[in-house]
Amino acid sequence: MTPIKECLINNKTDQVPIWLMRQAGRYLPEFREIRKNNPNFINLCLNSELSKEITLQPIKRFGFDAAIIFSDILMIPYGLGQKVEFKKNFGPNLQDFEIDKLIEIDEERFTKNLSPIYQLIANLKKSENLKKKDIIGFVGAPWTLLVYMINKVSPKNGLITNFFFRYRPN
């Protein structure tokens, strides 16, 4: 068996593998047009047809090796029942969330809340534009999601630390 290190170093290839960061896709004029007509970011993420179109835009424009699913890490709190909004020139704003209610979340409701994203992935897998291309998904780490859910805004806008020291489960 060849060590991984030998496989990754100095190999010749016909192509340089590239992909476009999801955030960089936000600067494409075709994305900006869709975004202008769809100001509610969460609703846009939940629109499986528009999300598919947005996911495919960098592939159609540049022919990259992989498509990055158009979504957001805060869809997880949304799926868990926490209201999530994005405010222009500010970023995410989440409603209060009672951490004790996490144990009440049922899989069926969570899956239903995020069903448009599951549909998006199914649609992408069938897409002619993605034959012989990879699909990349992403998710926030549990700690990152917890910080957003408790902080209710991006940690870049300040971090609530007293919760972590005062909270005591029942």
VEXDRENTOR-465901 format. One record per residue: z, x, y of N, C-alpha, C in turn; residue number from 1; residue in three letters. Coordinates in Angstrom, 2 decimals. Atoms other than C-alpha are relative to their C-alpha. Example, Ala and Ser with C-alpha at 12.3 -4.5 7.8 and 13.67 -1.06 7.14 Angstrom:
2
+---------+---------+---------+---------+---------+---------+---------+---------+---------+-----+---------+
!      nw !      nu !      nv !     caw !     cau !     cav !      cw !      cu !      cv ! num ! residuo !
+---------+---------+---------+---------+---------+---------+---------+---------+---------+-----+---------+
!    0.00 !    0.89 !   -1.19 !    7.80 !   12.30 !   -4.50 !    0.00 !    0.90 !    1.20 !   1 !     Ala !
!   -0.06 !   -0.82 !   -1.19 !    7.14 !   13.67 !   -1.06 !    0.73 !   -0.77 !    1.09 !   2 !     Ser !
+---------+---------+---------+---------+---------+---------+---------+---------+---------+-----+---------+
This chain:
170
+---------+---------+---------+---------+---------+---------+---------+---------+---------+-----+---------+
!      nw !      nu !      nv !     caw !     cau !     cav !      cw !      cu !      cv ! num ! residuo !
+---------+---------+---------+---------+---------+---------+---------+---------+---------+-----+---------+
!    0.00 !    0.85 !   -1.18 !    0.00 !    0.00 !    0.00 !    0.00 !    0.89 !    1.25 !   1 !     Met !
!    0.11 !   -0.77 !   -1.23 !   -0.98 !    1.35 !    3.42 !    1.11 !   -0.40 !    0.95 !   2 !     Thr !
!   -1.04 !    0.35 !   -0.99 !    1.91 !    1.56 !    5.90 !   -0.61 !   -0.70 !    1.21 !   3 !     Pro !
!    0.49 !    0.75 !   -1.17 !    1.53 !   -0.83 !    8.82 !   -0.37 !    0.93 !    1.13 !   4 !     Ile !
!    0.27 !   -0.93 !   -1.09 !    1.69 !    2.06 !   11.26 !   -1.41 !    0.57 !   -0.09 !   5 !     Lys !
!    1.34 !   -0.55 !    0.18 !   -1.51 !    3.57 !    9.79 !   -1.07 !   -1.04 !    0.28 !   6 !     Glu !
!    0.98 !    1.07 !   -0.22 !   -3.28 !    0.19 !   10.00 !   -0.22 !   -0.28 !    1.48 !   7 !     Cys !
!    0.05 !    0.40 !   -1.40 !   -2.57 !   -0.21 !   13.70 !   -0.47 !    1.11 !    0.94 !   8 !     Leu !
!    0.31 !   -1.12 !   -0.90 !   -3.39 !    3.24 !   15.06 !   -1.38 !    0.55 !   -0.29 !   9 !     Ile !
!    1.29 !   -0.67 !    0.05 !   -6.84 !    4.66 !   15.79 !   -1.04 !   -0.69 !   -0.89 !  10 !     Asn !
!    1.04 !    0.70 !    0.75 !   -8.82 !    1.99 !   13.95 !   -1.14 !   -0.37 !    0.93 !  11 !     Asn !
!    1.19 !    0.38 !   -0.75 !  -12.37 !    1.37 !   15.14 !   -0.19 !   -1.51 !   -0.15 !  12 !     Lys !
!    0.28 !    1.44 !    0.03 !  -13.29 !   -2.21 !   16.02 !   -1.20 !   -0.28 !    0.89 !  13 !     Thr !
!    1.14 !    0.39 !   -0.82 !  -16.35 !   -3.93 !   17.41 !    0.43 !   -0.73 !    1.26 !  14 !     Asp !
!   -0.49 !    0.79 !   -1.13 !  -14.23 !   -6.01 !   19.75 !    1.40 !    0.45 !    0.39 !  15 !     Gln !
!   -1.36 !   -0.20 !   -0.47 !  -11.20 !   -5.51 !   21.87 !    0.63 !   -1.39 !    0.04 !  16 !     Val !
!   -0.60 !    1.34 !    0.00 !   -8.92 !   -8.46 !   21.12 !    0.69 !   -0.28 !    1.34 !  17 !     Pro !
!   -0.61 !    0.39 !   -1.27 !   -7.95 !  -10.28 !   24.30 !    0.36 !   -1.47 !   -0.04 !  18 !     Ile !
!   -0.34 !    1.40 !   -0.22 !   -6.29 !  -13.52 !   25.29 !    0.56 !   -0.11 !    1.40 !  19 !     Trp !
!   -0.42 !    0.25 !   -1.36 !   -5.37 !  -15.06 !   28.58 !    1.36 !   -0.67 !   -0.01 !  20 !     Leu !
!   -1.31 !    0.65 !   -0.10 !   -1.77 !  -15.82 !   29.41 !   -0.17 !   -1.43 !    0.44 !  21 !     Met !
!    0.05 !    1.42 !   -0.36 !   -1.18 !  -19.54 !   29.67 !    0.12 !   -0.16 !    1.51 !  22 !     Arg !
!   -0.20 !    0.13 !   -1.44 !    0.03 !  -19.08 !   33.24 !   -1.25 !    0.41 !    0.78 !  23 !     Gln !
!    1.20 !   -0.44 !   -0.70 !   -3.12 !  -17.22 !   34.24 !   -1.07 !   -1.08 !   -0.01 !  24 !     Ala !
!    0.95 !    1.10 !    0.05 !   -5.16 !  -20.22 !   33.13 !    0.19 !   -1.00 !    1.11 !  25 !     Gly !
!   -0.28 !    0.92 !   -1.10 !   -3.51 !  -22.14 !   35.94 !   -0.86 !    0.28 !    1.22 !  26 !     Arg !
!    0.80 !   -0.36 !   -1.16 !   -5.78 !  -20.33 !   38.38 !   -1.48 !   -0.35 !   -0.16 !  27 !     Tyr !
!    1.39 !    0.41 !    0.19 !   -9.03 !  -21.57 !   36.86 !   -0.29 !   -1.24 !    0.84 !  28 !     Leu !
!    0.32 !    1.16 !   -0.84 !  -10.79 !  -24.01 !   39.20 !   -0.03 !   -1.31 !   -0.79 !  29 !     Pro !
!    0.05 !    1.22 !    0.80 !  -11.33 !  -26.49 !   36.36 !    1.41 !   -0.51 !   -0.32 !  30 !     Glu !
!   -1.39 !    0.44 !    0.19 !   -7.57 !  -26.52 !   35.67 !    0.54 !   -0.60 !    1.29 !  31 !     Phe !
!   -0.53 !    0.47 !   -1.28 !   -6.75 !  -26.91 !   39.34 !   -0.51 !   -1.41 !    0.34 !  32 !     Arg !
!    0.55 !    1.34 !   -0.24 !   -9.03 !  -29.94 !   39.53 !    0.76 !   -1.05 !   -0.84 !  33 !     Glu !
!   -0.76 !    0.93 !    0.85 !   -7.29 !  -31.62 !   36.57 !    1.41 !   -0.16 !    0.55 !  34 !     Ile !
!   -1.39 !    0.04 !   -0.49 !   -3.89 !  -30.73 !   38.00 !    0.11 !   -0.82 !    1.29 !  35 !     Arg !
!    0.01 !    0.75 !   -1.26 !   -4.80 !  -32.16 !   41.42 !    0.02 !   -1.51 !   -0.28 !  36 !     Lys !
!    0.08 !    1.42 !    0.35 !   -5.56 !  -35.50 !   39.75 !    1.13 !   -0.46 !   -0.91 !  37 !     Asn !
!   -1.11 !    0.31 !    0.91 !   -2.46 !  -35.35 !   37.51 !    1.25 !    0.71 !    0.48 !  38 !     Asn !
!   -1.13 !   -0.71 !   -0.59 !    0.56 !  -34.43 !   39.64 !    1.26 !    0.04 !   -0.86 !  39 !     Pro !
!   -1.19 !    0.00 !    0.85 !    3.16 !  -35.32 !   36.99 !   -0.24 !    0.96 !   -1.17 !  40 !     Asn !
!    0.25 !   -1.05 !    0.98 !    3.31 !  -32.15 !   34.90 !    0.39 !   -0.41 !   -1.42 !  41 !     Phe !
!   -0.43 !    0.44 !    1.33 !    5.25 !  -33.67 !   31.99 !   -1.02 !   -0.97 !   -0.58 !  42 !     Ile !
!    1.02 !    0.94 !    0.48 !    2.75 !  -36.54 !   31.74 !   -1.29 !    0.72 !   -0.37 !  43 !     Asn !
!    1.19 !   -0.77 !    0.33 !   -0.06 !  -34.00 !   31.78 !    0.18 !    0.70 !   -1.35 !  44 !     Leu !
!   -0.28 !   -0.63 !    1.29 !    1.57 !  -32.10 !   28.90 !   -0.05 !   -1.01 !   -1.15 !  45 !     Cys !
!   -0.02 !    1.05 !    1.01 !    1.86 !  -35.41 !   27.04 !   -1.35 !   -0.72 !   -0.15 !  46 !     Leu !
!    1.35 !    0.57 !    0.12 !   -1.82 !  -36.28 !   27.54 !   -0.79 !    0.92 !   -0.94 !  47 !     Asn !
!    0.59 !   -0.89 !    1.00 !   -3.31 !  -34.87 !   24.34 !   -1.46 !    0.34 !    0.28 !  48 !     Ser !
!    1.41 !   -0.29 !   -0.29 !   -6.92 !  -35.14 !   25.53 !   -0.12 !    1.01 !    1.15 !  49 !     Glu !
!    0.07 !   -0.96 !   -1.11 !   -6.37 !  -33.39 !   28.88 !    0.61 !    1.33 !   -0.39 !  50 !     Leu !
!   -0.61 !   -1.26 !    0.46 !   -4.08 !  -30.82 !   27.24 !   -0.97 !    0.78 !   -0.87 !  51 !     Ser !
!    1.02 !   -0.67 !    0.82 !   -6.84 !  -30.07 !   24.75 !   -1.04 !    0.65 !    0.91 !  52 !     Lys !
!    1.00 !   -0.53 !   -0.94 !   -9.35 !  -29.65 !   27.58 !    0.53 !    1.24 !    0.71 !  53 !     Glu !
!   -0.61 !   -1.14 !   -0.71 !   -6.97 !  -27.33 !   29.45 !    0.15 !    1.19 !   -0.94 !  54 !     Ile !
!   -0.15 !   -1.08 !    0.99 !   -6.25 !  -25.31 !   26.30 !   -1.33 !    0.70 !   -0.24 !  55 !     Thr !
!    1.31 !   -0.56 !    0.30 !   -9.97 !  -24.81 !   25.75 !   -0.69 !    0.65 !    1.21 !  56 !     Leu !
!    0.68 !   -0.53 !   -1.19 !  -10.87 !  -23.89 !   29.35 !   -0.20 !    1.52 !   -0.03 !  57 !     Gln !
!    0.23 !   -1.46 !    0.04 !  -10.27 !  -20.11 !   29.00 !   -0.96 !    0.42 !   -1.12 !  58 !     Pro !
!    0.91 !   -0.31 !    1.11 !  -12.12 !  -20.12 !   25.65 !   -1.44 !   -0.27 !    0.43 !  59 !     Ile !
!    1.35 !    0.35 !   -0.44 !  -15.14 !  -21.88 !   27.14 !   -0.50 !    0.95 !    1.09 !  60 !     Lys !
!    0.39 !   -0.83 !   -1.13 !  -15.16 !  -19.72 !   30.26 !   -0.19 !    1.46 !   -0.38 !  61 !     Arg !
!   -0.01 !   -1.43 !    0.27 !  -14.41 !  -16.30 !   28.77 !   -0.23 !    0.38 !   -1.46 !  62 !     Phe !
!    0.20 !   -0.31 !    1.42 !  -14.78 !  -16.58 !   24.98 !    1.12 !    0.82 !   -0.61 !  63 !     Gly !
!   -1.13 !   -0.76 !    0.53 !  -11.32 !  -15.19 !   24.30 !    0.20 !   -0.22 !   -1.50 !  64 !     Phe !
!   -0.24 !    0.01 !    1.45 !  -10.07 !  -14.56 !   20.76 !    0.97 !   -1.09 !   -0.44 !  65 !     Asp !
!   -1.02 !    0.98 !    0.37 !   -7.29 !  -17.13 !   20.87 !    0.20 !   -0.99 !    1.14 !  66 !     Ala !
!   -0.35 !    1.04 !   -0.98 !   -6.38 !  -20.36 !   22.61 !    1.51 !   -0.14 !    0.02 !  67 !     Ala !
!   -1.44 !    0.20 !   -0.14 !   -2.88 !  -20.87 !   23.95 !    0.23 !   -1.46 !    0.34 !  68 !     Ile !
!   -0.24 !    1.44 !   -0.15 !   -1.62 !  -24.42 !   23.63 !    0.57 !   -0.28 !    1.39 !  69 !     Ile !
!   -0.52 !    0.40 !   -1.30 !   -1.15 !  -26.05 !   27.00 !    1.19 !   -0.92 !   -0.21 !  70 !     Phe !
!   -1.25 !    0.76 !    0.11 !    2.45 !  -27.23 !   27.06 !    1.03 !    0.72 !    0.85 !  71 !     Ser !
!   -1.07 !   -0.65 !   -0.75 !    5.82 !  -26.11 !   28.39 !    1.23 !    0.06 !   -0.89 !  72 !     Asp !
!   -1.21 !   -0.11 !    0.82 !    9.08 !  -24.90 !   26.86 !    0.95 !   -1.16 !    0.25 !  73 !     Ile !
!   -0.93 !    1.09 !   -0.32 !   10.87 !  -27.77 !   28.59 !   -0.38 !   -1.32 !   -0.66 !  74 !     Leu !
!    0.31 !    1.19 !    0.79 !    9.13 !  -30.26 !   26.34 !    1.08 !   -0.22 !   -1.07 !  75 !     Met !
!   -1.09 !    0.15 !    0.98 !   12.00 !  -29.58 !   23.90 !    1.14 !   -0.82 !    0.59 !  76 !     Ile !
!   -1.02 !    0.88 !   -0.59 !   14.68 !  -30.93 !   26.26 !   -0.52 !   -1.43 !    0.21 !  77 !     Pro !
!    0.59 !    1.33 !   -0.15 !   12.30 !  -33.82 !   27.01 !    0.06 !   -0.74 !   -1.34 !  78 !     Tyr !
!   -0.04 !    0.61 !    1.33 !   12.01 !  -34.50 !   23.28 !    1.40 !   -0.40 !   -0.42 !  79 !     Gly !
!   -1.40 !    0.30 !    0.31 !   15.79 !  -34.45 !   23.04 !    0.57 !   -1.12 !    0.88 !  80 !     Leu !
!   -0.43 !    1.13 !   -0.81 !   15.98 !  -37.21 !   25.64 !    0.46 !    0.34 !    1.41 !  81 !     Gly !
!   -0.38 !   -0.38 !   -1.35 !   16.69 !  -35.23 !   28.81 !   -1.22 !   -0.18 !    0.92 !  82 !     Gln !
!    1.10 !    0.20 !   -0.95 !   14.56 !  -36.29 !   31.78 !   -0.33 !    1.34 !    0.66 !  83 !     Lys !
!    0.48 !   -1.25 !   -0.58 !   12.47 !  -33.38 !   33.06 !   -1.10 !   -0.33 !    1.00 !  84 !     Val !
!    1.03 !    0.15 !   -1.02 !   10.47 !  -33.33 !   36.27 !   -0.30 !    1.38 !    0.58 !  85 !     Glu !
!    0.36 !   -1.22 !   -0.70 !    8.62 !  -30.58 !   38.07 !   -0.23 !   -0.35 !    1.46 !  86 !     Phe !
!    0.16 !    0.23 !   -1.43 !    8.94 !  -30.49 !   41.84 !   -0.88 !    1.08 !    0.59 !  87 !     Lys !
!    0.92 !   -0.94 !   -0.62 !    6.17 !  -28.89 !   43.85 !    0.76 !    1.05 !    0.82 !  88 !     Lys !
!   -0.59 !   -1.14 !   -0.69 !    7.12 !  -25.46 !   45.22 !    1.47 !    0.23 !   -0.34 !  89 !     Asn !
!   -1.39 !   -0.20 !    0.43 !   10.46 !  -25.62 !   43.37 !    0.07 !    0.33 !   -1.48 !  90 !     Phe !
!   -0.04 !   -0.23 !    1.45 !    9.91 !  -25.88 !   39.63 !    0.70 !   -1.14 !   -0.71 !  91 !     Gly !
!   -0.58 !    1.08 !    0.80 !   11.70 !  -27.81 !   36.93 !    1.32 !   -0.51 !    0.54 !  92 !     Pro !
!   -1.25 !    0.65 !   -0.36 !   14.47 !  -30.26 !   37.63 !    0.34 !   -0.93 !   -1.16 !  93 !     Asn !
!   -0.42 !    0.79 !    1.15 !   16.37 !  -31.74 !   34.69 !    1.19 !   -0.86 !    0.37 !  94 !     Leu !
!   -1.12 !    0.88 !   -0.28 !   18.74 !  -34.68 !   34.77 !    1.24 !    0.50 !   -0.75 !  95 !     Gln !
!   -1.22 !   -0.34 !    0.71 !   22.36 !  -34.41 !   33.64 !   -0.19 !   -0.26 !   -1.49 !  96 !     Asp !
!    0.10 !    0.12 !    1.44 !   22.69 !  -33.97 !   29.91 !    1.38 !    0.20 !   -0.61 !  97 !     Phe !
!   -1.31 !   -0.10 !    0.64 !   25.78 !  -34.62 !   27.87 !   -0.17 !    0.74 !   -1.32 !  98 !     Glu !
!    0.21 !   -0.85 !    1.17 !   25.94 !  -31.85 !   25.33 !    0.57 !   -0.63 !   -1.27 !  99 !     Ile !
!   -0.56 !    0.68 !    1.18 !   28.11 !  -33.99 !   23.01 !   -1.01 !   -0.94 !   -0.64 ! 100 !     Asp !
!    0.99 !    0.94 !    0.53 !   25.12 !  -36.33 !   22.62 !   -1.07 !    0.69 !   -0.85 ! 101 !     Lys !
!    0.97 !   -0.70 !    0.83 !   23.07 !  -33.62 !   20.93 !    0.11 !   -0.39 !   -1.47 ! 102 !     Leu !
!   -0.17 !    0.35 !    1.41 !   24.56 !  -34.62 !   17.59 !   -0.55 !   -1.39 !   -0.30 ! 103 !     Ile !
!    0.53 !    1.34 !    0.19 !   23.23 !  -38.15 !   18.13 !   -1.53 !   -0.05 !   -0.02 ! 104 !     Glu !
!    1.46 !   -0.04 !   -0.03 !   19.59 !  -37.05 !   18.46 !   -0.53 !   -0.16 !   -1.42 ! 105 !     Ile !
!    0.57 !    0.15 !    1.34 !   17.59 !  -38.32 !   15.52 !   -1.43 !    0.55 !   -0.03 ! 106 !     Asp !
!    1.29 !   -0.67 !    0.18 !   14.49 !  -36.60 !   14.17 !   -1.16 !   -0.94 !    0.32 ! 107 !     Glu !
!    1.09 !    0.95 !   -0.23 !   12.37 !  -39.75 !   14.36 !   -0.27 !   -0.18 !    1.49 ! 108 !     Glu !
!    0.18 !    0.17 !   -1.44 !   12.96 !  -40.26 !   18.09 !   -0.56 !    1.28 !    0.64 ! 109 !     Arg !
!    0.49 !   -1.28 !   -0.52 !   12.44 !  -36.56 !   18.83 !   -1.49 !    0.16 !   -0.29 ! 110 !     Phe !
!    1.40 !   -0.11 !    0.41 !    9.16 !  -36.56 !   16.89 !   -0.88 !   -0.97 !    0.78 ! 111 !     Thr !
!    0.76 !    1.00 !   -0.76 !    8.01 !  -39.75 !   18.61 !   -0.19 !    0.45 !    1.45 ! 112 !     Lys !
!    0.08 !   -0.46 !   -1.39 !    8.80 !  -38.31 !   22.06 !   -1.07 !    1.09 !    0.17 ! 113 !     Asn !
!    0.93 !   -1.11 !   -0.11 !    6.63 !  -35.28 !   21.32 !   -1.30 !   -0.22 !   -0.79 ! 114 !     Leu !
!    1.18 !    0.26 !    0.82 !    3.92 !  -36.98 !   19.24 !   -1.32 !    0.37 !    0.68 ! 115 !     Ser !
!    1.27 !   -0.43 !   -0.61 !    1.18 !  -36.32 !   21.86 !   -0.26 !    1.50 !   -0.18 ! 116 !     Pro !
!    0.18 !   -1.43 !    0.19 !    1.78 !  -32.60 !   21.42 !   -0.44 !    0.29 !   -1.43 ! 117 !     Ile !
!    0.46 !   -0.13 !    1.38 !    1.47 !  -32.90 !   17.65 !   -1.47 !   -0.41 !   -0.11 ! 118 !     Tyr !
!    1.39 !    0.46 !   -0.01 !   -1.77 !  -34.82 !   18.26 !   -0.91 !    1.06 !    0.62 ! 119 !     Gln !
!    0.76 !   -1.07 !   -0.64 !   -2.99 !  -32.07 !   20.60 !   -0.30 !    1.11 !   -1.01 ! 120 !     Leu !
!    0.19 !   -1.08 !    0.96 !   -2.47 !  -29.46 !   17.88 !   -0.99 !   -0.42 !   -1.09 ! 121 !     Ile !
!    0.94 !    0.50 !    1.01 !   -4.28 !  -31.60 !   15.30 !   -1.42 !   -0.01 !    0.55 ! 122 !     Ala !
!    1.32 !    0.03 !   -0.63 !   -7.19 !  -32.10 !   17.74 !   -0.57 !    1.41 !    0.17 ! 123 !     Asn !
!    0.47 !   -1.37 !   -0.19 !   -7.39 !  -28.38 !   18.49 !   -0.47 !    0.61 !   -1.31 ! 124 !     Leu !
!    0.37 !   -0.56 !    1.29 !   -7.51 !  -27.49 !   14.81 !   -1.38 !   -0.47 !   -0.45 ! 125 !     Lys !
!    1.32 !    0.55 !    0.36 !  -10.64 !  -29.68 !   14.48 !   -1.09 !    0.42 !    0.98 ! 126 !     Lys !
!    0.94 !   -0.30 !   -1.07 !  -12.31 !  -28.32 !   17.62 !   -1.05 !    1.03 !   -0.41 ! 127 !     Ser !
!    1.11 !   -0.94 !    0.25 !  -15.70 !  -26.68 !   17.25 !    0.16 !    1.28 !    0.82 ! 128 !     Glu !
!   -0.19 !   -1.16 !   -0.87 !  -14.76 !  -24.35 !   20.12 !    0.97 !    1.02 !   -0.58 ! 129 !     Asn !
!   -1.02 !   -0.90 !    0.54 !  -11.99 !  -22.84 !   18.02 !   -0.30 !    0.48 !   -1.41 ! 130 !     Leu !
!    0.36 !   -0.54 !    1.31 !  -13.86 !  -22.06 !   14.82 !    0.11 !    1.53 !    0.08 ! 131 !     Lys !
!   -0.21 !   -1.46 !    0.07 !  -12.87 !  -18.49 !   13.90 !    0.81 !    0.53 !    1.18 ! 132 !     Lys !
!   -0.90 !   -0.44 !   -1.07 !  -10.35 !  -18.36 !   16.75 !    1.42 !   -0.40 !   -0.38 ! 133 !     Lys !
!   -1.40 !    0.31 !    0.25 !   -6.60 !  -18.36 !   16.66 !    0.52 !   -0.97 !    1.04 ! 134 !     Asp !
!   -0.71 !    0.89 !   -0.92 !   -4.31 !  -20.91 !   18.25 !    1.42 !    0.54 !    0.11 ! 135 !     Ile !
!   -1.33 !   -0.55 !   -0.25 !   -1.13 !  -19.58 !   19.83 !    0.87 !   -1.08 !    0.62 ! 136 !     Ile !
!   -1.00 !    0.90 !   -0.55 !    1.90 !  -21.76 !   20.42 !    1.15 !    0.84 !    0.53 ! 137 !     Gly !
!   -1.16 !   -0.72 !   -0.52 !    5.09 !  -20.81 !   22.19 !    1.15 !   -0.97 !    0.12 ! 138 !     Phe !
!   -1.20 !    0.82 !   -0.17 !    8.62 !  -22.06 !   22.52 !    1.06 !    0.88 !    0.61 ! 139 !     Val !
!   -1.11 !   -0.75 !   -0.56 !   11.69 !  -21.04 !   24.42 !    1.05 !    0.27 !   -1.06 ! 140 !     Gly !
!   -1.10 !   -0.32 !    0.91 !   14.51 !  -19.35 !   22.58 !    1.13 !   -1.02 !    0.22 ! 141 !     Ala !
!   -1.10 !    0.98 !   -0.16 !   17.54 !  -21.61 !   21.95 !    0.87 !    0.28 !    1.22 ! 142 !     Pro !
!   -0.85 !   -0.32 !   -1.16 !   19.58 !  -19.75 !   24.58 !   -0.71 !   -0.38 !    1.30 ! 143 !     Trp !
!    0.76 !    0.33 !   -1.20 !   16.83 !  -20.14 !   27.19 !   -0.01 !   -1.50 !    0.23 ! 144 !     Thr !
!    0.03 !    1.46 !   -0.13 !   16.52 !  -23.86 !   26.50 !    1.37 !   -0.54 !    0.38 ! 145 !     Leu !
!   -1.35 !    0.45 !   -0.34 !   20.30 !  -24.33 !   26.62 !    0.32 !    0.27 !    1.46 ! 146 !     Leu !
!   -0.26 !   -0.33 !   -1.42 !   20.50 !  -22.56 !   29.98 !   -0.73 !   -0.98 !    0.91 ! 147 !     Val !
!    0.73 !    0.98 !   -0.81 !   17.78 !  -24.81 !   31.41 !    0.67 !   -1.37 !   -0.08 ! 148 !     Tyr !
!   -0.57 !    1.34 !    0.18 !   19.40 !  -27.95 !   29.95 !    1.32 !   -0.15 !    0.74 ! 149 !     Met !
!   -1.30 !    0.07 !   -0.68 !   22.83 !  -27.15 !   31.37 !   -0.15 !    0.26 !    1.49 ! 150 !     Ile !
!    0.18 !   -0.39 !   -1.40 !   21.68 !  -25.52 !   34.60 !   -0.77 !   -1.06 !    0.79 ! 151 !     Asn !
!    0.81 !    1.09 !   -0.55 !   19.21 !  -28.37 !   35.27 !   -1.11 !    0.46 !    0.94 ! 152 !     Lys !
!    1.10 !   -0.59 !   -0.76 !   16.92 !  -26.06 !   37.24 !   -0.27 !    1.38 !   -0.61 ! 153 !     Val !
!    0.30 !   -1.33 !    0.50 !   15.28 !  -22.72 !   36.57 !    1.15 !    0.95 !    0.33 ! 154 !     Ser !
!   -1.04 !   -1.00 !   -0.30 !   17.85 !  -19.93 !   36.26 !   -0.40 !    0.92 !    1.16 ! 155 !     Pro !
!    0.47 !   -0.78 !   -1.14 !   15.68 !  -18.15 !   38.86 !    0.54 !   -0.57 !    1.31 ! 156 !     Lys !
!   -0.51 !    0.66 !   -1.21 !   17.07 !  -20.68 !   41.36 !    1.52 !    0.00 !    0.05 ! 157 !     Asn !
!   -1.47 !   -0.06 !    0.05 !   20.68 !  -19.78 !   40.56 !    0.48 !   -0.49 !   -1.36 ! 158 !     Gly !
!   -0.51 !    0.31 !    1.33 !   22.75 !  -20.02 !   37.43 !    1.40 !   -0.58 !    0.08 ! 159 !     Leu !
!   -1.34 !    0.59 !    0.10 !   25.69 !  -22.33 !   36.74 !    0.71 !    0.70 !   -1.14 ! 160 !     Ile !
!   -0.70 !   -0.74 !    1.05 !   28.13 !  -20.15 !   34.85 !    1.31 !   -0.65 !   -0.40 ! 161 !     Thr !
!   -1.31 !    0.54 !    0.32 !   31.33 !  -22.17 !   35.01 !   -0.02 !   -0.94 !   -1.20 ! 162 !     Asn !
!    0.08 !    0.90 !    1.15 !   30.09 !  -24.62 !   32.35 !    0.37 !    0.74 !   -1.29 ! 163 !     Phe !
!   -0.19 !   -0.73 !    1.24 !   30.14 !  -21.94 !   29.68 !    1.47 !    0.38 !   -0.22 ! 164 !     Phe !
!   -1.40 !   -0.39 !    0.14 !   33.78 !  -21.15 !   30.38 !    0.95 !   -1.17 !    0.01 ! 165 !     Phe !
!   -0.88 !    1.16 !   -0.06 !   35.16 !  -24.64 !   30.92 !   -0.25 !   -1.03 !   -1.08 ! 166 !     Arg !
!    0.35 !    1.02 !    0.98 !   33.38 !  -26.68 !   28.25 !    0.79 !    0.22 !   -1.30 ! 167 !     Tyr !
!   -0.71 !   -0.03 !    1.29 !   35.48 !  -27.50 !   25.19 !   -0.45 !   -1.22 !   -0.79 ! 168 !     Arg !
!    0.44 !    1.16 !    0.78 !   33.96 !  -29.67 !   22.46 !    1.17 !   -0.85 !   -0.45 ! 169 !     Pro !
!   -1.06 !    0.91 !    0.44 !   35.94 !  -32.73 !   21.40 !    0.36 !    0.25 !   -1.44 ! 170 !     Asn !
+---------+---------+---------+---------+---------+---------+---------+---------+---------+-----+---------+
